[in-house]
């Protein structure tokens, strides 16, 4: 493994120069001798991120620091913009104001919106020039960022929903983890996982989040488990079909029957022991590891009629509006951040999935998984995951529209037939402009 | 207050009449140049940052636009029709009314009560005044974060306090029926200092002779309050009603930090809806239409209050 210093001229010179990369594991490329634009100091590249503080924020800081220290030609200035939603809002405002960053982290539900408005840079030339081994990226994750054969979004902080449970609570109830394999056995044993103080429940068997905490993402797997779907790839909305309604009413009953709770921050409430089990992002694992005060463990998502689990999280995109030199430099950072070494480090710190196959198979990661079997569950589950339905990720605000319907079901006890019929109507209406834009862009 | 205003206006009018050059208006006259010099910069800034965005907002409310695409589709009154028919928007209007009436009503009543207390000759009076006013100076976002902890039904300070009386804390921020009361409590806590200080100023402006005269006439404490204090405070109360309603209408920070308008839209007020449609759902047109509804409502309230104040409010 060699670390090659970047020649500043190569950055300014042209696409081929991007090969002289800091990316670990890449071969040293030719060094240009021709003089180029003379710069004073490193080329500054602005990168907008949604990670700050906590396990994930610290790991993000460390990656940027490592990149900046690995060479002297590019300085990544990473700026925290808030949640995925706030980052997308800031980027939209920046587009209007004409002052976009060079590169941004964009979540699964947001990158497509910027793609539709042709604001993202196709990365294929950089990928080719940088000798990026795209076949080594986990296929499903890599392919999600492809439109019309071009790459717009490189997987970075990719996650899947995962089942977390309080092992101490399970032991106290005299149960074993096999009950989490199926929703039916969870329901059967839910009472044993409940703790009450008078008529107040101090421990629920299971916990739901609210719309703002991505209940629609977690429910994506559940609706598949019930043989339903939000929509088909052609934006035909199917959430209000029988299977979807059954899944929705299963959620409603979980709360109505008292064994599940619904709160604003279900991960925090898992950490404090209110919920004996939850579904949450693999990316929450670092935080749970830091904060849970009890023995906890992970499992595959439960099944109903079948298994279902989706991918999620965020990736990196370069703005089409950036200067050519900055685009190249930004791609160097993308290449570095998703290198085998970086993705391994990132995955270990945060709980997000390694995005490289060779990273998953590496001795380092295998040793990590031996020590952290909870993290291994996520990687073992990965091959069975699938990209999400178009209604959530491609319809603008689809996540919050579905999430609003799910809140009605879990918080207000609404019949899923009514709530989802309303959701389907809104989704169909909101899909129209997207279909028109897609037609114009992709034909 | 108003009388001073009237005399002021009259004086200006008079001076203008005297100063106006004979033989018609000359745009290069000294007064016009002075007028342009004084008013021009403000008018320019207002036009740039208030009037132009308002006109632009009206235009945007007749379009469909996602804030990103280069194309803005004209849709006529579709956005308003959508709002008119949309059940969420109806709920939002109801929430706004609920929030405004409760927050303004309670903070005015409490503010008056605290002001009456602090108007007494008590020890530590100045310290108490500072303490009451302090929350008003804090940022709503910071307050929201702290209060979210206070409201926690298991570990929160409020749950602890209710526990002393064997009352179980409601799950404030996760239940649709409790989330709005929680927001209202925080809003009142933050704004009580403002209403108190303004009422206090009003109380101190009431001449002592009126109370003395009332005493001679045999009025007890209640009647002195009813017949002297309240009428003399009416201009202050009017001022507070107007400013409080307008500020609750625009109260965004606490809601955004504490509930994001949820659960199930139970704390989604007009101003939050404008934000949500614009920057979460990226429906700039609908957001602009809702903003226009907000503007018209605020304008209507101001006009009604102005009309009402002319007949009912007593200016000392």
Interface residues (C-beta under 8 A of the other chain):
Chain A: X85 X89 X92 X95 X96 X113 X114 X116 X117 X119 X200 X202 X210 X211 X212 X262 X263 X264 X272 X274 X396 X397 X400 X404 X407 X408 X411 X412 X433 X437
Chain B: X64 X66 X67 X68 X69 X70 X154 X155 X168 X171 X173 X174 X175 X176 X259 X260 X262 X263 X264 X265 X279 X280 X281 X282
